[in-house]
Amino acid sequence: MAPPVLLVIAHGSRDPRHAATVHALTGRVRAQRPGLRVETAFLEFNAPSVPRVLERLAAEGAAEVVALPLLLTRAFHAKTDIPSVLREARARLPRLHIRQADVLGPSPLLNATLGRRLREAGVRPGDIPRTGLVLASAGSSDPEAIAVIAEIARELRHTGWCAVRPAFASASLPRTEGAVRTLRAEGVERVAVAPYVIAPGRLPDRIAAGAEAAGADVLADVLGPAPELARLLLDRYDGARVPVGASLSA
């Protein structure tokens, strides 16, 4: 019996770099697990839409789908938008069993991806004790999502950075430039900005502009199609498709 289809659901963006990055990430997922069918859909701005992909899968005879939100926190899209779209699809396509996987964060694999991007941007192990880190996320009005980012920042503080501050590109404060300037005012010698976002777009560009305006020493790239992130997608897929108490080999 074929394993469930993995349907990766991204938000979508008018910026073409967004969809290109999402497709590169799903391509890496396929490479890590040959034989797994991986589909990509978007909530808005890009095609194909989630309903369209699910209808096609049902028409092709797929029995089961794991719908994986390509989201880092449980905010509005994870709590409301995606469940609503999947609920409507279940009503229209009763023969297609659809499970929703958990969001990606928090996870040690996301922290590992952040570390990869910072190293690629030039941060060496010996730099970390004298470097302050700004963990710059897209932002949300959801208190749960904001609390998760703050907790990740606290966890990263224990990995050797001299200071870690969260920042947000929208909805919440501080902005990236404010967090960088706060660290400078506290006497931090070097400041690195790590975007806690998956793909390029308007909000990551705002993070980059804030880092530049405030004179950050290092700006890492977005998380993108990193191997650790692809592994995390597969972990979330496995967690959704295996019943509690069962084993993958069962």
N, C-alpha and C positions, 0 to 999 in steps of 0.2 A: 504494500500500500504506500502510495507516494506521501512524503511528509507534507505538512501544511505549507501553503504558499506564504512567503514573507512579503507583506505589503508595507513598505516604508512610506509613511505619510509626512511630507514636509509642508511647511507653511506656504512657501512660494514667494516670489518677489518679481518686481518689474526689472530688477537688475539681472542680466543674463548670467552673471558669475554665480548667482545663487543656484540655479538649476544645474549648471555645469558641475558645481561642487557636489551637489546631492547625487548626481548620476555617477560621478567619480567614486563617491563613497559606496554606493550600492554595487558598483563594479568590483570594488575591493572585497565587499562581503561575498560576492559570488566566487571570487578567486579563493577566498579562505575556506569556503564550503562548496566545492563542486557538486553539482547535482541538485542543489537547493534552488528552487525557483524564487527569484527575487524580483518584485515589481515595485515601481515607484509611482506615487500619486501626490497631488498637491491640493491644499485647501483652497487656494486662490492664486490668481495672477498667471499660473502656469498650467499647462496641460501635460498629462491627462488628469482629470478630476478624480476624486475618490469614488464617487458613484459610478463613473464610466469604467474604471478599472474593475470594480467589483462585478458589474454587469457582464463584462467580458469574461472574467474568470468563471462566473456561473454558467455562461453560455458554452464555455469550453469544457464544462464538466468537473471543475475543481470542487472538492468536497469541503475543504477547510482552509481558512485564511487566518493568519496572525497579523493583525494590524498594529504596526509599531509606530507610535508618534516620534518623529525626529525632533524631540523637544528636550531641553535640559532640566526643566522644572515643571511641577504640576501647577500651571496657571490656567488662564481662561480656556486656551485652546485644548488643553489636555482634559480639563474638567467638563467643558461644555460643548465646544464646537465638534470635536472628533467623536465623542459619544453620541451626539445628536445625528451626525452623518451616518455612523455605523448602525444606530437604532433604525433609521429609515431604511437602510439597505437590508437589514435583517427582515423587515416587514415585507419588502418587495421580493426578496430572494430567499425564501424559507429553506431551500435545500442547501444553501451555502452556510456553513457554520463559521461564524466570525468571532474571534477572540481579540480583545484589545490588550496589548502588552503594556508594561509600565513605561514611564518616561525614562530617559537615559540617566539623569542625575538624581542624587549624587552618586559617584562611583570612583573608586581608585583608578580605574582605567581612564576616566576623564582627567584626573589629576596627572596621570602619566602622559596623557596627550598634551596637557599644558606644559609639562616639563620638556617634552620633545620640542614644542614650538619655541620655548624660551631658549633652549640650547641652540636651535637653528638660527635664532636671532642674535646669538653671540654671547649669551650668559654662560660663563664657565663655573664649575663647582666652587672655585675659590672666590668668585664674586658674590655668592649668595649671602654670606654673613654681613656684608656691608651694603646690601641692596634691599630697598623696599619694593614690595610688589603691589601693584594695583590690579585687582581681579575685576575686570570690566565686563559686566553682563549687559544684555539688551535692556533689562529693566521690566518691571511689572507693577501693576497696582494690587496684585494679590499678596497679602501678608505672608502666606506660606512660602511662596516663591522667594520673596525678599529674605525671609529667615533662612532658607536653604543657602542662598549665596553668602550670607553673613557667617553661617556655620562653616562653609567650605573655606572662607577666608581665615577663620580661626584655626582650622585644621592645618592649612598651609603654613601658618605662622610657626607651627611646631616642626617644620621640615628644614629650618635653618635660616629663613629670610629674617632680616633684622626687624621688619615690620610688614604687615599685609593689610591693605585697606580694600573693601569692596567699593565698586562704583557702578553707575548705571547710565545707559545711553538715553533712557526715556523713563517717564512715569515716576521715578524715585530719585532721591539725592543721596550722596553727592554725584556729580558728573565726573568724568575721568579727569578733566583738568583740575577740578577742585581736590580730588584725592591726591593727585601728583603734588600739588602745591602744599597740601597739608603735610605730606611726608617731607618735603623740602624744609618747611617751617620747623619741623621736629628735628632737623639736623641730619636727615638721612643722606648719605653720600651719593648713592646712585639709586635711580628709580626705573623699574621695568614695568611695562603695562602688558598684561596678558588678556586678550579678548576671550571671554568665556562665551563664545558664539560659534556655531558650526560652520556657517557659510558667509561669504561676503554679501554686502548689501548696504542699505541706507544707514542702519544703526551701527554696524561695524565701521563704516566710514566716519560716523560721528565720533566713535571711540578713538579712531586714529587721529582725527583732527584735534581732539582734545588733548591727546598725548603730545602731539607736536606743539600745540599752542602753549602747553605748560612746560615744555622742554624736557620731556622724559628722555632718559638715556637709551632705553631699549623699548621697541614696540614689537611684540611677537605677532605672528600671523594668526588667523582664525584657526579653529581646530581642524577643519577640513577633512579630507579623506585619509586620515592617519590610520595605521594598522591597529592601534589600540582602540580607536573609535569603532572600526569595523568589528573587532572582537566583541565590543560592548553590545553592538546591535545583535550579534548572534547570542550573547548571553541573555539578553532580554527576550529574544525569540524563544530560546529554549525554556526559559522560565514561564512563558505564557502557554507553551504547547504541552508541557508535561504536567499532569495532575499532581496536586500536593501529595507527597508520600510515595510517588512513583519514581522510577529511575529512568535515565535516558536509554539504558540498554534493555529495558523491559519490552 
